[in-house]
Amino acid sequence: MILLDRLKEELKQNRQYIQQEISQIGRPINIFDDKEEKNPSDIMMKNIFSRLKESRKELKILDKGINKILSASNTKAMLRLTIIMTILTVFGIGLTIYNKICP
């Protein structure tokens, strides 16, 4: 869900840029200019893939952060359960000893 929301925001932020790049498809180009790319759609695809690569890096960082948060919360829950089980075990042993001493 978080990843989809992030992708939605990325598309919203880059909407004008994507529209501008798409509008360049089919425009006439100067084939004698070596500095200019031969096909505007190639330019657009390169830009899209570079942005996807950047987004992937950002999503990887986000995923690592979420995993750390979940790991920390799981560790806290395990610690709490361990403490509760220790207290219950001590109580159970004490109750058993008490029942043997005072029948």
Summary of the structure (lengths in Angstrom):
residues: 103
radius of gyration: 30.4
end to end distance: 59.9
largest distance: 104.9
contacts: 206
relative contact order: 0.08
helix: 81%
strand: 0%
